[in-house]
Amino acid sequence: MMVVRKEKRNRKYLGSRRWGVGNIKNARGAGDRGGVGQGKRKHRFTYFTAKAPELIGKRGFTPFGYKKLNEITLSEIGRKLAVQKGSSNSGNVLELRGYKVLSNGAASAGATIKASAFSKKAIEKIEGAGGKAVLLEAKTEQKKAEAIAEKSE
């Protein structure tokens, strides 16, 4: 007995112009194939509207020139100071431009930390351990205030 081989489905379309899509205009472009890439703004958009509407659009505004600060904890600063002590003689001074110091962890004794911002609790911990918390941006604000005062005179 011979095995009956099934013909591949696309064989019936060979030689025809339309390949089962009706008018030839229906088979143009990527729209015929559900779009290109991971775009989610057409028929795949339903998931977002139903399951995750908070991902659609934007909320609020961001002021011009706003730069978000990186965050660093006191425990990470302690590790950095330990590495710094072993490599150089700069003492317990650490400059962190563009960082906000958060209070997680213990402050190193007698460390001077210069940063763009500090949380209230971080300042308390640093000063409680006998160190100093120095704001770096305060100098630029002071210079701006002096420049405005000079212009007004």
N, C-alpha and C positions, 0 to 999 in steps of 0.2 A: 504494500500500500504506500502511496506517495503522500508526502506531507504537503498540505496546501499552504503556500506562503501568502501572507497578507501583504498587499501592496501599501507602500508608504502613502500617507494622506496627501502629501504635497505633489505626488506624481500626477494627480488628476488636474492640478492647476498649471502644469508645465504647458507652455504654448498659448495659454490664455493671458490676456492683458490684465485682468482684474484680480486674480487670486482670491476670489470670494469676498471682496470688500465692496461690491456694488460699483458705483461710479469711480473712475480712476482718481478723481479729486479726493475721495475719501481716504486714500492710502498715501497722502503726501505728508512729509514732515514727521516730527517726533510726537505730535499730538495723537497720531494713530497708535503710538506705542506707549501711551500713558505719560509722556513727558520725558525730559532728560534730567538725570541727576537726582538730587535729594530734595528738590523743590517741594514745598508743602502748600502751595497757594491755589491749587485747583481741586480736583476730585479727591486728593489726599488730605485736604484741609479739614475735613470733617472731624478727624481725630482731635485736632487742636481745639476746635470750637466746642466739642463735647467733653473732652477729658482734661484739657489743660488751657483754659481760656486766659490764664494769667500770663502765658507766654506770648500772647498776641499784643502787638502795639507797644507803646512806651508809656511810662508813668512819670509825671512831674517834669522837672527840667534840671539841667546841669548848667551852672553859671559858666560864662566864658572864661577860659584860662584855669578852670578848676582842675586840680591834680590830686588824685586820691593818694593818701599816704600809705606806705607799707606798714605792717604791724610787726613788732618784735616784743617778746616777753622778757621779763627780768631773768628768767632761767636761761634763755638763749644768750642774753648779754653776759651772764656769769661765765658761760662756756667760752664766749669770745674773749673775755678778759683773761681767762686762764691760759688760753692759747697765746694771747698777746704778751703776757708776762714771760712766758718761756722763750719767745722769739726776740723781743726787743726791750730796751730800757725806758720806754715811754711812760711807765707807771700805770696807774689805774684811770687813764683818761680814754674815753671812747667817743668818737664823733659819728653820729648816725643821721646824716642829712637825708630827708625824705622819709623818715620813719616816725611812727608814733609808738612810744614805749607803754606797754600794758603791764599790769601788776602781777601776772601769774608767775609764781616762783619767789625766791628770796633774793634780796639785793646784796651785792658784794660790798664788803666793809670798806669804807673810804673811797669809793669809786666816784669819779666825776663823769657823768654821762651827758653828752651834748646831743640833743635831738630836736626835730622839728615840732614835736608835740608829746605831751605826757598825759596819762590819765591821772586823776586826783589821787587814787590809791597808790599808784606807782611813785608819785612824788613823796607821799608819806613814807613809803617803805625805804626809798633811797635815802631820804634825810634821816630817818630813824636808824639806819645803819651807819650814819656818819659820812654820807656822801653828798654830792651836789647834783641837782637836776638843772641843766642850763638849756634854755630855749635858744635855738639857732636863729630863727626867723625874727626874733625881737630886735636884732640889730638893724635889719633892713627896714622894719616898720619905724624905728627911731630915726633912721636916716631920711625916710620919706617925710616924716613929721617936721624934721629940721629944714628940709628943702622947701616945704610949703610955708613954713614960718619966715624963711628968708625972702621968698617971693612976695609975701604980703607986706614986708617992710619997705 
